[in-house]
Amino acid sequence: MFKPRTIFSAFTAIILAFVLVIQVDAQPALASLASCSPTAVNRPICPSTAAPASANFIDPAAIITNPANITLEGKVYVAPFARLNATNGPIIIREGSNVQDQVSITPSVTGATIGERVILAHLATVKGTAKIGLTGSTGPFTDPVSGVQFSNTQPETFIAFNAEVDGATIEFNTVVNFLSRVGPGVTLPSGKVVLPGKNVTSNIEATSGSLGKVSNLTQADVALMQGVIAVNQSLAQGYTQLAVANPSNVTGINFSPSTPNNPTPSLPTIGGVTTQDPNYPNRIIGNVILQDSLAALNQKLGNRISIRADEGQPFNIGILAGVANDVVFHGLATTNLTIGNGNGYGPRVLVHGGRQVVNGVDSGPETKLGDDVGLAPDVVIFRAEIGNKSAVGRKSGVFNSTLPSRTHIRSRTIYADNGNLISKVEW
């Protein structure tokens, strides 16, 4: 029922996107590193006098509401166009966590608390009385792939791309996978991974693998989380250093920061011209090579676009057909993005660089989009190649796969591992 089908018209690819364009529980110690509220004086560096190694960094494009009711506790990176809205309740984000592009945190009266070393990945949503990464077990866990027992004593928590945590408790050493959801009153225990696209609405669904909603944590999951945490802490430091040198370095079209992965800051190339424009309303960062001129981009880009080559790079992006609001391009460290011509992107699309995993090793092809590809709203593309004149329907994800030309993935479908996993997005 969910197999991709061939399409016969090149126009279908563009239409899809453009129709919507216009054990013993442990608890980490509380951080005291560089705690602050991101009021105007404490942005983008929080606190304003903090040393780069301990500072929180809030991208100037982030949308902060009622900042006095928000606490950041050190080495926190808040990416472009993230939304922290503490109107109804407080937000606490503890040391070493990150809030990536277009993430939305909107708590209810009692507030939302994000623990230490929590990853809120691009376009994730946190709302209600959510508690993420505060308590849980450090192991031992049994890796379902290798059968080896392992522990993770400096735990992480991963809320993945376009996932939602709605009033749930997410213990540390867990993953809420892309396009999945954990609902009110549910506790996801340590050692569990919500499968892509699943909607977990009860504690039994959160604990029992036999119900098909969760699996067990692997050592590979932990390694990925540790890498993401390290990169984002280096971004908090690197962007702080850029802002100290000149506040205009961290707005609009601008430099990537110096980090261990990319020690030399770089500027985008737009229409063949190296470009720095701190007043540009969208964020285009680092080694991005766009074939369109800046004048053409003004006609083709929506609002709150984040093209951020500060980790993976370079991004080679062909002539755009159009990009709707809240679209994100990003990539894992040491990977690149290659994007063809004539592609259309609906609202809240994520295109993320990464190598496909082959026999447990990320040594396969890197993320690449061909020509005349259409991505409908809320689509996630990660570690995937999409062939020419293909289309991915609304709220679908393509992961660790290569799609031939003229392929159509239906709406609300997870297509992973070259078709070995095909399932519905349940919410």
MIRORO-653608 format. One record per residue (C-alpha): x, y, z; residue in one letter; residue number from 1. Coordinates in pm, 1 decimal. Layout:
<pts>
X|Y|Z|a|NUM;
...
</pts>
This chain:
<pts>
0.0|0.0|0.0|m|1;
282.4|238.1|77.1|f|2;
525.4|143.7|-198.9|k|3;
652.4|443.0|-394.9|p|4;
497.6|467.0|-738.4|r|5;
629.7|611.0|-1061.5|t|6;
493.9|943.1|-1179.0|i|7;
476.6|1037.8|-1541.9|f|8;
464.6|1417.4|-1535.4|s|9;
755.1|1637.5|-1434.4|a|10;
501.8|1894.6|-1314.3|f|11;
380.1|1673.2|-1028.4|t|12;
708.2|1714.1|-844.5|a|13;
675.7|2091.1|-831.2|i|14;
301.0|2101.9|-766.6|i|15;
328.4|1899.7|-446.2|l|16;
548.6|2161.5|-286.2|a|17;
404.3|2474.6|-441.3|f|18;
40.9|2407.8|-376.9|v|19;
118.0|2506.4|-14.5|l|20;
403.5|2747.1|-60.7|v|21;
235.8|3073.6|-120.9|i|22;
1732.2|14.9|3766.1|q|23;
1857.6|302.0|3999.4|v|24;
1764.9|630.9|3859.5|d|25;
2027.5|902.1|3836.0|a|26;
1976.3|1278.1|3820.6|q|27;
2244.9|1517.5|3691.0|p|28;
2352.4|1802.6|3914.0|a|29;
2205.3|2142.1|3836.4|l|30;
2427.9|2361.2|3623.6|a|31;
2578.3|2683.1|3756.3|s|32;
2809.9|2750.5|3463.1|l|33;
2660.5|3062.0|3302.4|a|34;
2297.2|3073.6|3407.3|s|35;
2096.3|3364.7|3270.2|c|36;
1768.4|3483.0|3120.2|s|37;
1787.7|3586.4|2751.6|p|38;
1666.0|3941.2|2801.6|t|39;
1766.5|4204.3|2546.8|a|40;
2093.2|4282.3|2724.4|v|41;
2179.9|3910.1|2730.1|n|42;
2137.7|3846.3|2357.8|r|43;
2300.0|3707.4|2158.6|p|44;
2551.2|3621.8|2435.2|i|45;
2393.3|3509.9|2761.3|c|46;
2503.1|3636.0|3006.3|p|47;
2646.6|3925.5|2810.5|s|48;
2980.3|3910.2|2996.4|t|49;
3026.8|3531.2|2977.5|a|50;
3344.6|3379.7|2842.1|a|51;
3293.4|3198.3|2509.3|p|52;
3371.4|2858.6|2663.3|a|53;
3078.1|2882.1|2906.1|s|54;
2834.1|3119.8|2733.1|a|55;
2490.8|3045.3|2602.4|n|56;
2444.0|3172.1|2247.3|f|57;
2105.2|3277.3|2112.6|i|58;
2099.4|3346.5|1740.1|d|59;
1958.8|3697.5|1686.1|p|60;
1696.2|3547.4|1455.0|a|61;
1554.1|3330.2|1736.2|a|62;
1210.1|3441.2|1855.9|i|63;
1209.0|3487.3|2234.5|i|64;
885.0|3572.8|2417.6|t|65;
880.8|3669.8|2787.0|n|66;
1256.4|3618.9|2829.1|p|67;
1252.5|3689.9|3203.4|a|68;
1064.8|3361.0|3240.7|n|69;
1336.8|3163.9|3056.3|i|70;
1658.0|3027.4|3208.8|t|71;
1958.1|2897.6|3015.4|l|72;
2221.9|2725.0|3226.0|e|73;
2541.4|2731.2|3019.6|g|74;
2678.5|2613.8|2682.4|k|75;
2328.3|2619.8|2533.7|v|76;
2299.4|2690.2|2161.3|y|77;
1970.5|2837.5|2034.6|v|78;
1965.5|2830.4|1654.7|a|79;
1803.1|3064.1|1399.8|p|80;
1425.4|3101.2|1416.6|f|81;
1383.1|2878.5|1721.1|a|82;
1078.4|2991.1|1920.5|r|83;
1091.3|3004.6|2299.5|l|84;
755.6|3131.6|2423.3|n|85;
734.7|3153.5|2802.6|a|86;
410.2|3351.6|2811.6|t|87;
211.4|3080.4|2988.3|n|88;
486.3|2912.9|3190.0|g|89;
861.0|2905.0|3253.2|p|90;
1121.8|2743.2|3030.4|i|91;
1442.4|2599.8|3180.0|i|92;
1718.2|2466.5|2954.1|i|93;
2006.9|2309.3|3139.7|r|94;
2375.1|2294.1|3060.2|e|95;
2504.0|2173.7|2726.2|g|96;
2168.0|2134.4|2550.6|s|97;
2071.2|2275.8|2212.5|n|98;
1757.1|2414.8|2052.8|v|99;
1795.8|2386.8|1677.3|q|100;
1641.2|2577.2|1387.6|d|101;
1262.5|2630.7|1399.2|q|102;
1219.9|2434.4|1721.6|v|103;
914.5|2551.8|1916.5|s|104;
891.5|2540.9|2297.8|i|105;
554.3|2654.5|2432.6|t|106;
491.4|2533.3|2789.0|p|107;
172.8|2542.3|2991.5|s|108;
144.0|2709.5|3333.3|v|109;
373.8|2476.4|3525.2|t|110;
643.0|2511.2|3259.7|g|111;
874.5|2295.0|3050.6|a|112;
1215.7|2178.9|3169.0|t|113;
1489.8|2060.8|2933.6|i|114;
1768.3|1872.0|3111.8|g|115;
2141.1|1858.8|3048.0|e|116;
2273.8|1734.1|2712.6|r|117;
1935.8|1735.4|2538.9|v|118;
1913.6|1767.0|2160.2|i|119;
1601.7|1941.7|2031.8|l|120;
1661.0|1885.0|1661.1|a|121;
1537.8|2096.4|1372.7|h|122;
1161.8|2165.3|1367.7|l|123;
1087.6|1967.9|1686.9|a|124;
797.2|2084.6|1904.5|t|125;
784.5|2082.1|2284.8|v|126;
467.2|2190.2|2460.3|k|127;
262.7|2152.8|2777.2|g|128;
428.9|2031.8|3096.6|t|129;
708.7|1852.2|2914.9|a|130;
1006.7|1723.4|3112.8|k|131;
1293.5|1606.9|2895.3|i|132;
1620.4|1447.2|3004.5|g|133;
1588.6|1518.5|3377.8|l|134;
1601.1|1169.5|3528.7|t|135;
1648.2|810.8|3422.4|g|136;
1891.0|522.3|3410.0|s|137;
2249.4|519.7|3285.9|t|138;
2232.4|146.2|3214.3|g|139;
2338.2|-116.0|3159.5|p|140;
2138.3|-154.1|2839.2|f|141;
2157.1|-439.4|2588.9|t|142;
2227.7|-334.7|2232.9|d|143;
1961.3|-507.1|2017.0|p|144;
2200.4|-524.1|1721.2|v|145;
2516.3|-662.8|1881.0|s|146;
2377.2|-810.0|2202.4|g|147;
2649.9|-626.8|2396.2|v|148;
2568.3|-463.4|2729.7|q|149;
2667.2|-98.7|2764.9|f|150;
2613.1|201.9|2989.4|s|151;
2605.7|574.7|2920.6|n|152;
2697.6|757.2|3238.5|t|153;
2696.9|1106.2|3086.1|q|154;
2354.8|1064.8|2929.6|p|155;
2193.4|1240.5|2635.3|e|156;
1836.2|1273.8|2511.2|t|157;
1742.5|1318.5|2145.4|f|158;
1416.5|1473.2|2020.5|i|159;
1463.2|1430.3|1648.1|a|160;
1354.5|1618.7|1335.7|f|161;
987.6|1728.6|1324.9|n|162;
909.0|1525.5|1638.2|a|163;
668.9|1640.9|1908.9|e|164;
671.1|1605.0|2287.1|v|165;
332.5|1714.9|2420.4|d|166;
321.2|1720.7|2799.5|g|167;
524.0|1399.6|2826.2|a|168;
818.9|1295.6|3041.3|t|169;
1118.2|1181.8|2835.6|i|170;
1388.6|1021.8|3049.2|e|171;
1751.9|1053.0|2945.0|f|172;
1923.6|790.6|2729.7|n|173;
1627.2|791.8|2492.1|t|174;
1542.9|893.6|2135.5|v|175;
1213.9|1031.3|2005.6|v|176;
1266.2|968.1|1636.2|n|177;
1187.6|1192.8|1343.0|f|178;
820.2|1265.7|1272.5|l|179;
716.8|1080.5|1589.2|s|180;
518.0|1203.5|1889.3|r|181;
488.5|1130.6|2261.7|v|182;
160.2|1249.0|2411.4|g|183;
41.6|1393.2|2742.0|p|184;
103.6|1195.4|3059.6|g|185;
333.2|941.7|2893.3|v|186;
677.8|856.1|3033.1|t|187;
935.3|726.9|2786.4|l|188;
1182.4|527.7|2999.2|p|189;
1557.7|521.9|2957.6|s|190;
1684.0|278.7|2698.6|g|191;
1386.4|323.6|2463.2|k|192;
1368.4|467.8|2110.8|v|193;
1038.2|580.2|1960.3|v|194;
1026.3|454.1|1602.4|l|195;
989.9|706.0|1316.5|p|196;
636.3|831.3|1263.6|g|197;
485.9|663.1|1570.4|k|198;
235.4|830.7|1802.2|n|199;
290.6|708.5|2158.6|v|200;
-13.9|781.3|2373.1|t|201;
21.7|541.8|2668.7|s|202;
292.2|410.1|2898.3|n|203;
249.2|56.2|2773.1|i|204;
316.7|176.4|2417.2|e|205;
627.7|353.8|2549.0|a|206;
769.6|39.8|2712.1|t|207;
654.1|-264.3|2514.6|s|208;
837.7|-328.0|2189.7|g|209;
576.6|-587.2|2095.4|s|210;
327.0|-307.3|2026.7|l|211;
547.1|-178.3|1746.3|g|212;
601.7|176.7|1867.7|k|213;
941.0|158.6|2041.1|v|214;
1268.4|-28.7|2014.0|s|215;
1576.4|-43.3|2236.5|n|216;
1863.5|204.6|2247.0|l|217;
2180.3|108.3|2058.5|t|218;
2543.6|206.2|2100.3|q|219;
2517.8|374.1|1759.9|a|220;
2235.1|594.0|1893.1|d|221;
2456.4|702.1|2183.4|v|222;
2754.7|773.4|1958.2|a|223;
2539.9|991.7|1732.2|l|224;
2399.2|1184.8|2028.6|m|225;
2743.7|1240.9|2177.8|q|226;
2866.7|1380.0|1846.7|g|227;
2568.0|1614.3|1809.9|v|228;
2612.4|1747.2|2163.6|i|229;
2983.0|1814.7|2107.4|a|230;
2920.4|1994.9|1779.2|v|231;
2647.6|2218.5|1918.8|n|232;
2851.5|2313.8|2223.6|q|233;
3132.1|2413.9|1986.8|s|234;
2879.7|2619.3|1787.5|l|235;
2772.0|2804.9|2102.5|a|236;
3135.9|2891.9|2166.9|q|237;
3218.3|2972.0|1804.7|g|238;
2922.3|3201.4|1748.0|y|239;
2997.7|3376.6|2078.0|t|240;
3349.7|3445.4|1952.2|q|241;
3211.2|3583.1|1624.8|l|242;
2971.8|3811.3|1812.7|a|243;
3245.7|3937.3|2044.2|v|244;
3454.7|4030.4|1740.5|a|245;
3161.5|4212.2|1578.2|n|246;
2787.7|4169.8|1651.4|p|247;
2714.0|4209.4|1279.9|s|248;
2893.3|3877.5|1217.3|n|249;
2600.4|3672.4|1349.2|v|250;
2302.2|3802.0|1151.1|t|251;
2171.0|3761.7|797.2|g|252;
2408.5|3623.7|535.1|i|253;
2729.1|3572.3|720.4|n|254;
3029.1|3379.9|845.9|f|255;
3033.3|3028.9|981.9|s|256;
3204.4|3011.1|1322.7|p|257;
3542.1|2859.1|1389.3|s|258;
3492.8|2508.9|1532.5|t|259;
3704.2|2192.8|1552.5|p|260;
3521.4|2061.2|1244.0|n|261;
3558.4|2381.5|1040.8|n|262;
3835.5|2595.8|1192.7|p|263;
3831.8|2863.7|920.6|t|264;
3519.0|3085.1|903.1|p|265;
3372.2|3113.6|555.0|s|266;
3108.5|3322.1|376.6|l|267;
2836.8|3214.6|129.8|p|268;
2879.6|3252.7|-244.6|t|269;
2558.6|3379.7|-404.9|i|270;
2531.5|3408.4|-781.5|g|271;
2909.5|3375.7|-805.0|g|272;
2974.9|3654.8|-553.0|v|273;
3114.1|3607.7|-202.0|t|274;
2843.5|3772.1|8.6|t|275;
2807.6|3915.9|357.3|q|276;
2479.3|4096.2|431.3|d|277;
2403.9|4128.3|804.3|p|278;
2065.6|4289.6|729.2|n|279;
1930.0|4002.4|521.8|y|280;
1611.6|3866.5|687.2|p|281;
1692.2|3496.9|641.3|n|282;
2001.9|3317.7|773.4|r|283;
2251.2|3189.8|514.7|i|284;
2571.3|3083.3|688.5|i|285;
2910.5|2955.9|583.2|g|286;
3019.6|2762.7|275.7|n|287;
2690.1|2776.3|86.8|v|288;
2715.5|2805.2|-292.3|i|289;
2385.3|2927.8|-436.6|l|290;
2347.8|2958.7|-813.3|q|291;
2070.9|3218.1|-782.6|d|292;
2163.9|3584.5|-754.1|s|293;
2072.9|3772.6|-438.8|l|294;
1801.1|3956.2|-631.9|a|295;
1653.2|3622.9|-742.6|a|296;
1661.5|3488.5|-387.3|l|297;
1459.1|3788.0|-273.9|n|298;
1179.9|3666.7|-501.8|q|299;
1210.0|3295.6|-426.2|k|300;
1268.4|3264.0|-49.8|l|301;
992.1|3279.4|207.9|g|302;
1037.8|3386.0|568.5|n|303;
1252.2|3230.0|842.3|r|304;
1473.2|3027.0|608.1|i|305;
1785.5|2873.6|763.3|s|306;
2062.5|2753.2|528.8|i|307;
2331.6|2675.2|780.8|r|308;
2662.8|2530.6|658.5|a|309;
2834.1|2564.6|996.0|d|310;
2874.7|2190.0|1053.3|e|311;
2850.4|1992.2|730.1|g|312;
2974.5|2181.0|422.8|q|313;
2984.7|2279.3|140.9|p|314;
2622.2|2313.5|30.2|f|315;
2592.6|2331.9|-349.8|n|316;
2242.8|2453.1|-434.2|i|317;
2119.1|2493.8|-791.1|g|318;
1862.0|2737.9|-927.8|i|319;
1565.3|2734.0|-690.6|l|320;
1203.1|2717.3|-799.7|a|321;
1082.0|2845.3|-462.0|g|322;
1115.1|2796.0|-86.5|v|323;
822.0|2839.7|153.3|a|324;
843.0|2960.0|513.9|n|325;
1044.6|2785.8|788.1|d|326;
1258.2|2562.6|565.5|v|327;
1591.6|2433.3|698.2|v|328;
1905.4|2307.2|522.8|f|329;
2174.4|2160.0|747.1|h|330;
2425.2|1873.6|749.1|g|331;
2620.4|1645.6|979.1|l|332;
2987.1|1721.3|1032.3|a|333;
3218.5|1612.9|747.9|t|334;
2927.3|1575.0|503.3|t|335;
2795.7|1799.0|226.4|n|336;
2471.7|1875.5|45.1|l|337;
2414.7|1872.9|-329.8|t|338;
2087.4|2019.9|-453.2|i|339;
1980.8|2029.4|-819.5|g|340;
1784.7|2283.8|-1019.8|n|341;
1413.7|2365.8|-1020.8|g|342;
1324.2|2221.1|-681.1|n|343;
1028.0|2337.5|-471.8|g|344;
1007.9|2325.7|-91.1|y|345;
685.6|2348.7|109.1|g|346;
665.7|2497.0|460.3|p|347;
867.7|2335.4|742.3|r|348;
1073.9|2111.9|514.9|v|349;
1409.8|1983.9|638.1|l|350;
1686.8|1873.5|400.4|v|351;
1972.3|1736.0|610.2|h|352;
2310.3|1613.0|496.5|g|353;
2451.9|1280.2|604.9|g|354;
2599.4|962.3|460.6|r|355;
2383.0|655.6|420.0|q|356;
2455.2|378.3|667.3|v|357;
2573.3|56.6|500.7|v|358;
2634.2|-250.9|720.1|n|359;
2634.5|-32.6|1028.5|g|360;
2884.1|221.0|892.2|v|361;
2795.0|565.0|756.6|d|362;
2998.9|519.6|441.2|s|363;
2728.6|535.9|174.3|g|364;
2609.8|814.6|-56.4|p|365;
2558.3|1162.5|85.7|e|366;
2232.4|1356.4|79.6|t|367;
2155.2|1473.9|-272.5|k|368;
1848.4|1607.3|-451.3|l|369;
1822.4|1590.3|-828.6|g|370;
1639.0|1835.2|-1053.6|d|371;
1266.9|1924.4|-1044.8|d|372;
1206.6|1765.1|-705.5|v|373;
899.7|1865.6|-504.5|g|374;
888.1|1840.1|-124.4|l|375;
549.3|1901.3|37.1|a|376;
506.9|2059.3|384.8|p|377;
670.8|1897.6|690.0|d|378;
890.3|1661.6|486.6|v|379;
1219.9|1530.0|629.9|v|380;
1504.1|1423.6|399.7|i|381;
1809.0|1275.4|577.7|f|382;
2091.2|1053.4|450.8|r|383;
1901.9|1019.2|122.0|a|384;
1933.0|1065.8|-253.8|e|385;
1619.9|1180.5|-435.7|i|386;
1613.7|1131.9|-812.0|g|387;
1504.8|1382.9|-1074.1|n|388;
1136.5|1472.1|-1107.2|k|389;
1045.7|1298.3|-781.5|s|390;
798.0|1409.3|-516.5|a|391;
759.8|1348.3|-144.2|v|392;
414.8|1401.0|5.0|g|393;
316.4|1596.6|311.2|r|394;
461.5|1498.1|650.6|k|395;
669.3|1214.3|508.9|s|396;
1028.2|1117.6|573.9|g|397;
1291.6|963.2|348.0|v|398;
1587.8|826.5|541.0|f|399;
1892.6|619.9|448.6|n|400;
1762.2|554.4|99.1|s|401;
1818.1|621.7|-268.9|t|402;
1505.1|698.0|-471.4|l|403;
1519.6|661.3|-850.8|p|404;
1395.1|937.1|-1078.7|s|405;
1017.1|993.7|-1104.0|r|406;
939.3|840.6|-765.6|t|407;
644.7|954.9|-555.9|h|408;
631.4|895.6|-180.6|i|409;
276.3|941.4|-54.6|r|410;
182.1|1174.1|230.3|s|411;
242.3|1059.6|591.0|r|412;
480.5|782.3|492.2|t|413;
814.5|678.8|639.8|i|414;
1040.6|536.8|369.7|y|415;
1368.4|415.2|517.2|a|416;
1656.7|179.1|442.4|d|417;
1572.6|157.7|71.5|n|418;
1223.4|29.8|139.0|g|419;
1306.2|-221.7|411.0|n|420;
1102.7|1.1|640.8|l|421;
783.0|152.6|502.7|i|422;
523.3|269.0|752.3|s|423;
265.5|538.1|825.2|k|424;
311.3|860.5|1014.8|v|425;
41.6|806.2|1275.9|e|426;
-43.6|1162.0|1372.3|w|427;
</pts>
